[in-house]
């Protein structure tokens, strides 16, 4: 078979395959871009080094899954938890944990009063709307997570932050339903942020 004829034959056969590949790639990209966001996303995370200590500020975009919202409306309480652990980097060994701070909120609906009750650190407050209670949970400004580091300490430090819906506090059927799929993994956010060096 002449070379020119072979090249024309290959070009004709390859064109449909290339078109199909491009079309499938475009469809995949479109599917990824139109995929719904998770119920939790970390919108902001910042740490400040002050004389009073290390202050952490965060903002979480929080949208409750339908199963969780239905459970709340039936009187089942849910617990949210935020953890911040301070580490010092060490090149010769594993990084050293220097401090750990935690926060826990318990959210429950009270059908008789039609209010949402949010308990935190031994105190509780009532809200008329679920969104108002969630606004308190998802936002923190200047949360003191560790004592002040000495000004002479110029070693690298970082904070591992996590925010989650504590599924272990839920009834067992809900734990199984949430933990089996990707939704269970998206009920928490984790991020690492470096601590600024002293000026």
PyMOL commands that place a pseudoatom at each C-alpha (Angstrom):
pseudoatom trace, name=CA, resn=UNK, resi=1, chain=A, elem=C, hetatm=0, pos=[0.000, 0.000, 0.000]
pseudoatom trace, name=CA, resn=UNK, resi=2, chain=A, elem=C, hetatm=0, pos=[1.468, 3.409, -0.965]
pseudoatom trace, name=CA, resn=UNK, resi=3, chain=A, elem=C, hetatm=0, pos=[2.537, 5.643, 1.937]
pseudoatom trace, name=CA, resn=UNK, resi=4, chain=A, elem=C, hetatm=0, pos=[0.239, 8.490, 0.896]
pseudoatom trace, name=CA, resn=UNK, resi=5, chain=A, elem=C, hetatm=0, pos=[-2.790, 6.198, 0.797]
pseudoatom trace, name=CA, resn=UNK, resi=6, chain=A, elem=C, hetatm=0, pos=[-1.874, 4.773, 4.230]
pseudoatom trace, name=CA, resn=UNK, resi=7, chain=A, elem=C, hetatm=0, pos=[-1.609, 8.284, 5.713]
pseudoatom trace, name=CA, resn=UNK, resi=8, chain=A, elem=C, hetatm=0, pos=[-5.016, 9.296, 4.302]
pseudoatom trace, name=CA, resn=UNK, resi=9, chain=A, elem=C, hetatm=0, pos=[-6.600, 6.114, 5.693]
pseudoatom trace, name=CA, resn=UNK, resi=10, chain=A, elem=C, hetatm=0, pos=[-5.117, 6.730, 9.163]
pseudoatom trace, name=CA, resn=UNK, resi=11, chain=A, elem=C, hetatm=0, pos=[-6.269, 10.363, 9.131]
pseudoatom trace, name=CA, resn=UNK, resi=12, chain=A, elem=C, hetatm=0, pos=[-9.836, 9.342, 8.256]
pseudoatom trace, name=CA, resn=UNK, resi=13, chain=A, elem=C, hetatm=0, pos=[-9.896, 6.696, 11.010]
pseudoatom trace, name=CA, resn=UNK, resi=14, chain=A, elem=C, hetatm=0, pos=[-8.273, 8.908, 13.645]
pseudoatom trace, name=CA, resn=UNK, resi=15, chain=A, elem=C, hetatm=0, pos=[-10.617, 11.871, 13.182]
pseudoatom trace, name=CA, resn=UNK, resi=16, chain=A, elem=C, hetatm=0, pos=[-13.722, 10.228, 14.731]
pseudoatom trace, name=CA, resn=UNK, resi=17, chain=A, elem=C, hetatm=0, pos=[-11.621, 8.905, 17.638]
pseudoatom trace, name=CA, resn=UNK, resi=18, chain=A, elem=C, hetatm=0, pos=[-10.177, 12.348, 18.341]
pseudoatom trace, name=CA, resn=UNK, resi=19, chain=A, elem=C, hetatm=0, pos=[-13.607, 13.933, 18.170]
pseudoatom trace, name=CA, resn=UNK, resi=20, chain=A, elem=C, hetatm=0, pos=[-14.987, 11.367, 20.611]
pseudoatom trace, name=CA, resn=UNK, resi=21, chain=A, elem=C, hetatm=0, pos=[-12.063, 11.900, 22.982]
pseudoatom trace, name=CA, resn=UNK, resi=22, chain=A, elem=C, hetatm=0, pos=[-12.476, 15.684, 22.919]
pseudoatom trace, name=CA, resn=UNK, resi=23, chain=A, elem=C, hetatm=0, pos=[-16.221, 15.373, 23.440]
pseudoatom trace, name=CA, resn=UNK, resi=24, chain=A, elem=C, hetatm=0, pos=[-15.794, 13.027, 26.412]
pseudoatom trace, name=CA, resn=UNK, resi=25, chain=A, elem=C, hetatm=0, pos=[-13.153, 15.301, 27.949]
pseudoatom trace, name=CA, resn=UNK, resi=26, chain=A, elem=C, hetatm=0, pos=[-15.425, 18.305, 27.579]
pseudoatom trace, name=CA, resn=UNK, resi=27, chain=A, elem=C, hetatm=0, pos=[-18.338, 16.433, 29.121]
pseudoatom trace, name=CA, resn=UNK, resi=28, chain=A, elem=C, hetatm=0, pos=[-16.134, 15.336, 32.021]
pseudoatom trace, name=CA, resn=UNK, resi=29, chain=A, elem=C, hetatm=0, pos=[-14.957, 18.880, 32.653]
pseudoatom trace, name=CA, resn=UNK, resi=30, chain=A, elem=C, hetatm=0, pos=[-18.522, 20.137, 32.506]
pseudoatom trace, name=CA, resn=UNK, resi=31, chain=A, elem=C, hetatm=0, pos=[-19.629, 17.467, 34.968]
pseudoatom trace, name=CA, resn=UNK, resi=32, chain=A, elem=C, hetatm=0, pos=[-16.854, 18.433, 37.376]
pseudoatom trace, name=CA, resn=UNK, resi=33, chain=A, elem=C, hetatm=0, pos=[-17.638, 22.135, 37.176]
pseudoatom trace, name=CA, resn=UNK, resi=34, chain=A, elem=C, hetatm=0, pos=[-21.362, 21.555, 37.687]
pseudoatom trace, name=CA, resn=UNK, resi=35, chain=A, elem=C, hetatm=0, pos=[-20.864, 19.101, 40.552]
pseudoatom trace, name=CA, resn=UNK, resi=36, chain=A, elem=C, hetatm=0, pos=[-22.501, 20.423, 43.743]
pseudoatom trace, name=CA, resn=UNK, resi=37, chain=A, elem=C, hetatm=0, pos=[-20.234, 21.713, 46.448]
pseudoatom trace, name=CA, resn=UNK, resi=38, chain=A, elem=C, hetatm=0, pos=[-19.844, 19.848, 49.708]
pseudoatom trace, name=CA, resn=UNK, resi=39, chain=A, elem=C, hetatm=0, pos=[-21.902, 20.693, 52.801]
pseudoatom trace, name=CA, resn=UNK, resi=40, chain=A, elem=C, hetatm=0, pos=[-18.784, 22.172, 54.443]
pseudoatom trace, name=CA, resn=UNK, resi=41, chain=A, elem=C, hetatm=0, pos=[-16.127, 24.415, 52.938]
pseudoatom trace, name=CA, resn=UNK, resi=42, chain=A, elem=C, hetatm=0, pos=[-13.436, 26.432, 54.662]
pseudoatom trace, name=CA, resn=UNK, resi=43, chain=A, elem=C, hetatm=0, pos=[-13.770, 29.996, 53.430]
pseudoatom trace, name=CA, resn=UNK, resi=44, chain=A, elem=C, hetatm=0, pos=[-11.138, 31.589, 55.664]
pseudoatom trace, name=CA, resn=UNK, resi=45, chain=A, elem=C, hetatm=0, pos=[-8.388, 30.522, 58.091]
pseudoatom trace, name=CA, resn=UNK, resi=46, chain=A, elem=C, hetatm=0, pos=[-5.906, 32.920, 59.644]
pseudoatom trace, name=CA, resn=UNK, resi=47, chain=A, elem=C, hetatm=0, pos=[-3.588, 32.883, 62.663]
pseudoatom trace, name=CA, resn=UNK, resi=48, chain=A, elem=C, hetatm=0, pos=[-2.134, 35.886, 64.504]
pseudoatom trace, name=CA, resn=UNK, resi=49, chain=A, elem=C, hetatm=0, pos=[0.884, 35.889, 66.794]
pseudoatom trace, name=CA, resn=UNK, resi=50, chain=A, elem=C, hetatm=0, pos=[0.267, 38.316, 69.677]
pseudoatom trace, name=CA, resn=UNK, resi=51, chain=A, elem=C, hetatm=0, pos=[1.479, 38.940, 73.216]
pseudoatom trace, name=CA, resn=UNK, resi=52, chain=A, elem=C, hetatm=0, pos=[-1.731, 37.328, 74.518]
pseudoatom trace, name=CA, resn=UNK, resi=53, chain=A, elem=C, hetatm=0, pos=[-1.192, 34.130, 72.532]
pseudoatom trace, name=CA, resn=UNK, resi=54, chain=A, elem=C, hetatm=0, pos=[-1.900, 32.586, 69.156]
pseudoatom trace, name=CA, resn=UNK, resi=55, chain=A, elem=C, hetatm=0, pos=[-5.282, 33.771, 67.869]
pseudoatom trace, name=CA, resn=UNK, resi=56, chain=A, elem=C, hetatm=0, pos=[-7.092, 31.757, 65.213]
pseudoatom trace, name=CA, resn=UNK, resi=57, chain=A, elem=C, hetatm=0, pos=[-9.889, 33.124, 63.032]
pseudoatom trace, name=CA, resn=UNK, resi=58, chain=A, elem=C, hetatm=0, pos=[-11.922, 30.956, 60.678]
pseudoatom trace, name=CA, resn=UNK, resi=59, chain=A, elem=C, hetatm=0, pos=[-15.086, 30.921, 58.621]
pseudoatom trace, name=CA, resn=UNK, resi=60, chain=A, elem=C, hetatm=0, pos=[-16.772, 27.746, 57.439]
pseudoatom trace, name=CA, resn=UNK, resi=61, chain=A, elem=C, hetatm=0, pos=[-19.468, 27.664, 54.771]
pseudoatom trace, name=CA, resn=UNK, resi=62, chain=A, elem=C, hetatm=0, pos=[-21.936, 25.257, 56.283]
pseudoatom trace, name=CA, resn=UNK, resi=63, chain=A, elem=C, hetatm=0, pos=[-24.963, 23.687, 54.669]
pseudoatom trace, name=CA, resn=UNK, resi=64, chain=A, elem=C, hetatm=0, pos=[-26.607, 20.809, 56.502]
pseudoatom trace, name=CA, resn=UNK, resi=65, chain=A, elem=C, hetatm=0, pos=[-27.389, 17.654, 54.531]
pseudoatom trace, name=CA, resn=UNK, resi=66, chain=A, elem=C, hetatm=0, pos=[-31.087, 16.883, 54.230]
pseudoatom trace, name=CA, resn=UNK, resi=67, chain=A, elem=C, hetatm=0, pos=[-30.819, 13.787, 56.469]
pseudoatom trace, name=CA, resn=UNK, resi=68, chain=A, elem=C, hetatm=0, pos=[-29.227, 15.818, 59.263]
pseudoatom trace, name=CA, resn=UNK, resi=69, chain=A, elem=C, hetatm=0, pos=[-31.801, 18.597, 59.008]
pseudoatom trace, name=CA, resn=UNK, resi=70, chain=A, elem=C, hetatm=0, pos=[-34.625, 16.051, 59.154]
pseudoatom trace, name=CA, resn=UNK, resi=71, chain=A, elem=C, hetatm=0, pos=[-33.051, 14.462, 62.227]
pseudoatom trace, name=CA, resn=UNK, resi=72, chain=A, elem=C, hetatm=0, pos=[-32.822, 17.876, 63.886]
pseudoatom trace, name=CA, resn=UNK, resi=73, chain=A, elem=C, hetatm=0, pos=[-36.487, 18.590, 63.182]
pseudoatom trace, name=CA, resn=UNK, resi=74, chain=A, elem=C, hetatm=0, pos=[-37.355, 15.281, 64.888]
pseudoatom trace, name=CA, resn=UNK, resi=75, chain=A, elem=C, hetatm=0, pos=[-35.565, 16.365, 68.066]
pseudoatom trace, name=CA, resn=UNK, resi=76, chain=A, elem=C, hetatm=0, pos=[-32.225, 14.605, 67.550]
pseudoatom trace, name=CA, resn=UNK, resi=77, chain=A, elem=C, hetatm=0, pos=[-29.315, 16.770, 68.690]
pseudoatom trace, name=CA, resn=UNK, resi=78, chain=A, elem=C, hetatm=0, pos=[-26.152, 17.135, 66.619]
pseudoatom trace, name=CA, resn=UNK, resi=79, chain=A, elem=C, hetatm=0, pos=[-22.663, 18.080, 67.768]
pseudoatom trace, name=CA, resn=UNK, resi=80, chain=A, elem=C, hetatm=0, pos=[-20.108, 20.179, 65.895]
pseudoatom trace, name=CA, resn=UNK, resi=81, chain=A, elem=C, hetatm=0, pos=[-16.435, 20.232, 66.859]
pseudoatom trace, name=CA, resn=UNK, resi=82, chain=A, elem=C, hetatm=0, pos=[-13.485, 22.470, 66.003]
pseudoatom trace, name=CA, resn=UNK, resi=83, chain=A, elem=C, hetatm=0, pos=[-9.913, 21.458, 66.875]
pseudoatom trace, name=CA, resn=UNK, resi=84, chain=A, elem=C, hetatm=0, pos=[-6.658, 23.360, 66.516]
pseudoatom trace, name=CA, resn=UNK, resi=85, chain=A, elem=C, hetatm=0, pos=[-3.327, 21.714, 67.322]
pseudoatom trace, name=CA, resn=UNK, resi=86, chain=A, elem=C, hetatm=0, pos=[-0.054, 23.636, 67.392]
pseudoatom trace, name=CA, resn=UNK, resi=87, chain=A, elem=C, hetatm=0, pos=[3.091, 21.877, 66.151]
pseudoatom trace, name=CA, resn=UNK, resi=88, chain=A, elem=C, hetatm=0, pos=[6.749, 22.836, 66.060]
pseudoatom trace, name=CA, resn=UNK, resi=89, chain=A, elem=C, hetatm=0, pos=[8.576, 21.629, 62.972]
pseudoatom trace, name=CA, resn=UNK, resi=90, chain=A, elem=C, hetatm=0, pos=[11.637, 19.442, 63.571]
pseudoatom trace, name=CA, resn=UNK, resi=91, chain=A, elem=C, hetatm=0, pos=[13.869, 18.221, 60.768]
pseudoatom trace, name=CA, resn=UNK, resi=92, chain=A, elem=C, hetatm=0, pos=[15.532, 15.527, 62.878]
pseudoatom trace, name=CA, resn=UNK, resi=93, chain=A, elem=C, hetatm=0, pos=[12.383, 13.903, 64.292]
pseudoatom trace, name=CA, resn=UNK, resi=94, chain=A, elem=C, hetatm=0, pos=[8.613, 13.980, 64.035]
pseudoatom trace, name=CA, resn=UNK, resi=95, chain=A, elem=C, hetatm=0, pos=[7.056, 17.391, 64.621]
pseudoatom trace, name=CA, resn=UNK, resi=96, chain=A, elem=C, hetatm=0, pos=[6.362, 18.267, 68.252]
pseudoatom trace, name=CA, resn=UNK, resi=97, chain=A, elem=C, hetatm=0, pos=[2.818, 18.946, 69.466]
pseudoatom trace, name=CA, resn=UNK, resi=98, chain=A, elem=C, hetatm=0, pos=[2.858, 22.062, 71.663]
pseudoatom trace, name=CA, resn=UNK, resi=99, chain=A, elem=C, hetatm=0, pos=[-0.828, 22.794, 72.341]
pseudoatom trace, name=CA, resn=UNK, resi=100, chain=A, elem=C, hetatm=0, pos=[-4.339, 21.574, 71.544]
pseudoatom trace, name=CA, resn=UNK, resi=101, chain=A, elem=C, hetatm=0, pos=[-7.547, 23.611, 71.691]
pseudoatom trace, name=CA, resn=UNK, resi=102, chain=A, elem=C, hetatm=0, pos=[-11.062, 22.308, 71.095]
pseudoatom trace, name=CA, resn=UNK, resi=103, chain=A, elem=C, hetatm=0, pos=[-14.575, 23.671, 70.850]
pseudoatom trace, name=CA, resn=UNK, resi=104, chain=A, elem=C, hetatm=0, pos=[-17.842, 21.717, 70.832]
pseudoatom trace, name=CA, resn=UNK, resi=105, chain=A, elem=C, hetatm=0, pos=[-21.375, 22.905, 70.137]
pseudoatom trace, name=CA, resn=UNK, resi=106, chain=A, elem=C, hetatm=0, pos=[-24.566, 20.921, 70.707]
pseudoatom trace, name=CA, resn=UNK, resi=107, chain=A, elem=C, hetatm=0, pos=[-27.499, 21.957, 68.542]
pseudoatom trace, name=CA, resn=UNK, resi=108, chain=A, elem=C, hetatm=0, pos=[-31.046, 20.762, 69.174]
pseudoatom trace, name=CA, resn=UNK, resi=109, chain=A, elem=C, hetatm=0, pos=[-34.562, 21.742, 68.138]
pseudoatom trace, name=CA, resn=UNK, resi=110, chain=A, elem=C, hetatm=0, pos=[-37.244, 22.173, 70.808]
pseudoatom trace, name=CA, resn=UNK, resi=111, chain=A, elem=C, hetatm=0, pos=[-40.665, 21.482, 69.240]
pseudoatom trace, name=CA, resn=UNK, resi=112, chain=A, elem=C, hetatm=0, pos=[-42.664, 22.927, 72.147]
pseudoatom trace, name=CA, resn=UNK, resi=113, chain=A, elem=C, hetatm=0, pos=[-41.063, 26.369, 71.952]
pseudoatom trace, name=CA, resn=UNK, resi=114, chain=A, elem=C, hetatm=0, pos=[-40.153, 26.092, 68.241]
pseudoatom trace, name=CA, resn=UNK, resi=115, chain=A, elem=C, hetatm=0, pos=[-36.686, 27.363, 69.014]
pseudoatom trace, name=CA, resn=UNK, resi=116, chain=A, elem=C, hetatm=0, pos=[-33.189, 26.102, 68.329]
pseudoatom trace, name=CA, resn=UNK, resi=117, chain=A, elem=C, hetatm=0, pos=[-31.041, 25.566, 71.396]
pseudoatom trace, name=CA, resn=UNK, resi=118, chain=A, elem=C, hetatm=0, pos=[-27.272, 25.900, 71.038]
pseudoatom trace, name=CA, resn=UNK, resi=119, chain=A, elem=C, hetatm=0, pos=[-25.083, 24.769, 73.941]
pseudoatom trace, name=CA, resn=UNK, resi=120, chain=A, elem=C, hetatm=0, pos=[-21.415, 25.710, 74.186]
pseudoatom trace, name=CA, resn=UNK, resi=121, chain=A, elem=C, hetatm=0, pos=[-18.948, 25.594, 77.068]
pseudoatom trace, name=CA, resn=UNK, resi=122, chain=A, elem=C, hetatm=0, pos=[-21.660, 24.969, 79.661]
pseudoatom trace, name=CA, resn=UNK, resi=123, chain=A, elem=C, hetatm=0, pos=[-23.861, 27.808, 78.421]
pseudoatom trace, name=CA, resn=UNK, resi=124, chain=A, elem=C, hetatm=0, pos=[-26.879, 27.646, 76.135]
pseudoatom trace, name=CA, resn=UNK, resi=125, chain=A, elem=C, hetatm=0, pos=[-28.817, 30.100, 74.040]
pseudoatom trace, name=CA, resn=UNK, resi=126, chain=A, elem=C, hetatm=0, pos=[-32.012, 29.892, 72.020]
pseudoatom trace, name=CA, resn=UNK, resi=127, chain=A, elem=C, hetatm=0, pos=[-32.539, 31.039, 68.437]
pseudoatom trace, name=CA, resn=UNK, resi=128, chain=A, elem=C, hetatm=0, pos=[-35.734, 31.381, 66.475]
pseudoatom trace, name=CA, resn=UNK, resi=129, chain=A, elem=C, hetatm=0, pos=[-34.076, 30.371, 63.191]
pseudoatom trace, name=CA, resn=UNK, resi=130, chain=A, elem=C, hetatm=0, pos=[-31.693, 27.524, 62.372]
pseudoatom trace, name=CA, resn=UNK, resi=131, chain=A, elem=C, hetatm=0, pos=[-29.546, 29.801, 60.205]
pseudoatom trace, name=CA, resn=UNK, resi=132, chain=A, elem=C, hetatm=0, pos=[-28.881, 32.105, 63.172]
pseudoatom trace, name=CA, resn=UNK, resi=133, chain=A, elem=C, hetatm=0, pos=[-27.629, 29.208, 65.282]
pseudoatom trace, name=CA, resn=UNK, resi=134, chain=A, elem=C, hetatm=0, pos=[-25.426, 27.933, 62.460]
pseudoatom trace, name=CA, resn=UNK, resi=135, chain=A, elem=C, hetatm=0, pos=[-23.916, 31.415, 62.012]
pseudoatom trace, name=CA, resn=UNK, resi=136, chain=A, elem=C, hetatm=0, pos=[-22.573, 31.219, 65.566]
pseudoatom trace, name=CA, resn=UNK, resi=137, chain=A, elem=C, hetatm=0, pos=[-20.988, 27.818, 64.910]
pseudoatom trace, name=CA, resn=UNK, resi=138, chain=A, elem=C, hetatm=0, pos=[-19.398, 28.490, 61.553]
pseudoatom trace, name=CA, resn=UNK, resi=139, chain=A, elem=C, hetatm=0, pos=[-17.539, 31.679, 62.455]
pseudoatom trace, name=CA, resn=UNK, resi=140, chain=A, elem=C, hetatm=0, pos=[-14.802, 32.461, 64.988]
pseudoatom trace, name=CA, resn=UNK, resi=141, chain=A, elem=C, hetatm=0, pos=[-12.740, 35.593, 65.465]
pseudoatom trace, name=CA, resn=UNK, resi=142, chain=A, elem=C, hetatm=0, pos=[-9.483, 35.585, 67.455]
pseudoatom trace, name=CA, resn=UNK, resi=143, chain=A, elem=C, hetatm=0, pos=[-9.943, 32.253, 69.180]
pseudoatom trace, name=CA, resn=UNK, resi=144, chain=A, elem=C, hetatm=0, pos=[-6.991, 31.836, 71.561]
pseudoatom trace, name=CA, resn=UNK, resi=145, chain=A, elem=C, hetatm=0, pos=[-5.614, 28.383, 70.755]
pseudoatom trace, name=CA, resn=UNK, resi=146, chain=A, elem=C, hetatm=0, pos=[-2.192, 28.545, 72.482]
pseudoatom trace, name=CA, resn=UNK, resi=147, chain=A, elem=C, hetatm=0, pos=[-0.105, 30.611, 74.856]
pseudoatom trace, name=CA, resn=UNK, resi=148, chain=A, elem=C, hetatm=0, pos=[2.157, 33.278, 73.449]
pseudoatom trace, name=CA, resn=UNK, resi=149, chain=A, elem=C, hetatm=0, pos=[5.367, 31.963, 71.933]
pseudoatom trace, name=CA, resn=UNK, resi=150, chain=A, elem=C, hetatm=0, pos=[8.566, 33.587, 73.194]
pseudoatom trace, name=CA, resn=UNK, resi=151, chain=A, elem=C, hetatm=0, pos=[9.826, 36.380, 70.984]
pseudoatom trace, name=CA, resn=UNK, resi=152, chain=A, elem=C, hetatm=0, pos=[13.170, 34.566, 70.764]
pseudoatom trace, name=CA, resn=UNK, resi=153, chain=A, elem=C, hetatm=0, pos=[11.479, 31.410, 69.430]
pseudoatom trace, name=CA, resn=UNK, resi=154, chain=A, elem=C, hetatm=0, pos=[11.933, 31.738, 65.688]
pseudoatom trace, name=CA, resn=UNK, resi=155, chain=A, elem=C, hetatm=0, pos=[11.444, 28.082, 64.833]
pseudoatom trace, name=CA, resn=UNK, resi=156, chain=A, elem=C, hetatm=0, pos=[8.759, 27.114, 62.342]
pseudoatom trace, name=CA, resn=UNK, resi=157, chain=A, elem=C, hetatm=0, pos=[5.344, 26.397, 63.857]
pseudoatom trace, name=CA, resn=UNK, resi=158, chain=A, elem=C, hetatm=0, pos=[2.056, 25.483, 62.227]
pseudoatom trace, name=CA, resn=UNK, resi=159, chain=A, elem=C, hetatm=0, pos=[-1.517, 24.733, 63.265]
pseudoatom trace, name=CA, resn=UNK, resi=160, chain=A, elem=C, hetatm=0, pos=[-3.561, 21.790, 62.048]
pseudoatom trace, name=CA, resn=UNK, resi=161, chain=A, elem=C, hetatm=0, pos=[-7.205, 22.900, 62.045]
pseudoatom trace, name=CA, resn=UNK, resi=162, chain=A, elem=C, hetatm=0, pos=[-10.287, 20.732, 61.639]
pseudoatom trace, name=CA, resn=UNK, resi=163, chain=A, elem=C, hetatm=0, pos=[-14.009, 21.449, 61.774]
pseudoatom trace, name=CA, resn=UNK, resi=164, chain=A, elem=C, hetatm=0, pos=[-16.567, 18.675, 61.588]
pseudoatom trace, name=CA, resn=UNK, resi=165, chain=A, elem=C, hetatm=0, pos=[-20.001, 17.399, 62.351]
pseudoatom trace, name=CA, resn=UNK, resi=166, chain=A, elem=C, hetatm=0, pos=[-19.334, 14.740, 64.996]
pseudoatom trace, name=CA, resn=UNK, resi=167, chain=A, elem=C, hetatm=0, pos=[-21.092, 11.751, 63.442]
pseudoatom trace, name=CA, resn=UNK, resi=168, chain=A, elem=C, hetatm=0, pos=[-20.225, 9.556, 66.434]
pseudoatom trace, name=CA, resn=UNK, resi=169, chain=A, elem=C, hetatm=0, pos=[-22.778, 11.531, 68.469]
pseudoatom trace, name=CA, resn=UNK, resi=170, chain=A, elem=C, hetatm=0, pos=[-25.556, 10.631, 66.011]
pseudoatom trace, name=CA, resn=UNK, resi=171, chain=A, elem=C, hetatm=0, pos=[-27.828, 7.567, 66.272]
pseudoatom trace, name=CA, resn=UNK, resi=172, chain=A, elem=C, hetatm=0, pos=[-26.315, 4.483, 64.700]
pseudoatom trace, name=CA, resn=UNK, resi=173, chain=A, elem=C, hetatm=0, pos=[-28.595, 4.383, 61.592]
pseudoatom trace, name=CA, resn=UNK, resi=174, chain=A, elem=C, hetatm=0, pos=[-27.583, 7.934, 60.700]
pseudoatom trace, name=CA, resn=UNK, resi=175, chain=A, elem=C, hetatm=0, pos=[-23.897, 7.125, 61.258]
pseudoatom trace, name=CA, resn=UNK, resi=176, chain=A, elem=C, hetatm=0, pos=[-24.091, 4.254, 58.787]
pseudoatom trace, name=CA, resn=UNK, resi=177, chain=A, elem=C, hetatm=0, pos=[-25.973, 6.282, 56.187]
pseudoatom trace, name=CA, resn=UNK, resi=178, chain=A, elem=C, hetatm=0, pos=[-23.543, 9.191, 56.321]
pseudoatom trace, name=CA, resn=UNK, resi=179, chain=A, elem=C, hetatm=0, pos=[-20.350, 7.200, 56.591]
pseudoatom trace, name=CA, resn=UNK, resi=180, chain=A, elem=C, hetatm=0, pos=[-20.856, 4.876, 53.622]
pseudoatom trace, name=CA, resn=UNK, resi=181, chain=A, elem=C, hetatm=0, pos=[-20.505, 7.444, 50.846]
pseudoatom trace, name=CA, resn=UNK, resi=182, chain=A, elem=C, hetatm=0, pos=[-18.499, 10.540, 49.977]
pseudoatom trace, name=CA, resn=UNK, resi=183, chain=A, elem=C, hetatm=0, pos=[-20.929, 12.660, 51.988]
pseudoatom trace, name=CA, resn=UNK, resi=184, chain=A, elem=C, hetatm=0, pos=[-19.466, 11.300, 55.217]
pseudoatom trace, name=CA, resn=UNK, resi=185, chain=A, elem=C, hetatm=0, pos=[-16.021, 12.501, 54.143]
pseudoatom trace, name=CA, resn=UNK, resi=186, chain=A, elem=C, hetatm=0, pos=[-17.376, 15.953, 53.262]
pseudoatom trace, name=CA, resn=UNK, resi=187, chain=A, elem=C, hetatm=0, pos=[-18.847, 16.535, 56.716]
pseudoatom trace, name=CA, resn=UNK, resi=188, chain=A, elem=C, hetatm=0, pos=[-15.470, 17.849, 57.860]
pseudoatom trace, name=CA, resn=UNK, resi=189, chain=A, elem=C, hetatm=0, pos=[-12.821, 20.264, 56.670]
pseudoatom trace, name=CA, resn=UNK, resi=190, chain=A, elem=C, hetatm=0, pos=[-9.117, 20.177, 57.494]
pseudoatom trace, name=CA, resn=UNK, resi=191, chain=A, elem=C, hetatm=0, pos=[-6.395, 22.702, 56.794]
pseudoatom trace, name=CA, resn=UNK, resi=192, chain=A, elem=C, hetatm=0, pos=[-2.848, 23.503, 57.890]
pseudoatom trace, name=CA, resn=UNK, resi=193, chain=A, elem=C, hetatm=0, pos=[-1.767, 27.094, 58.427]
pseudoatom trace, name=CA, resn=UNK, resi=194, chain=A, elem=C, hetatm=0, pos=[1.678, 28.398, 59.300]
pseudoatom trace, name=CA, resn=UNK, resi=195, chain=A, elem=C, hetatm=0, pos=[2.346, 30.577, 62.347]
pseudoatom trace, name=CA, resn=UNK, resi=196, chain=A, elem=C, hetatm=0, pos=[3.944, 33.940, 61.499]
pseudoatom trace, name=CA, resn=UNK, resi=197, chain=A, elem=C, hetatm=0, pos=[7.533, 34.375, 62.643]
pseudoatom trace, name=CA, resn=UNK, resi=198, chain=A, elem=C, hetatm=0, pos=[8.263, 37.059, 65.252]
pseudoatom trace, name=CA, resn=UNK, resi=199, chain=A, elem=C, hetatm=0, pos=[9.074, 40.507, 63.880]
for i in range(1, 199): cmd.bond("trace and resi %d" % i, "trace and resi %d" % (i + 1))
show_as sticks, trace
zoom trace
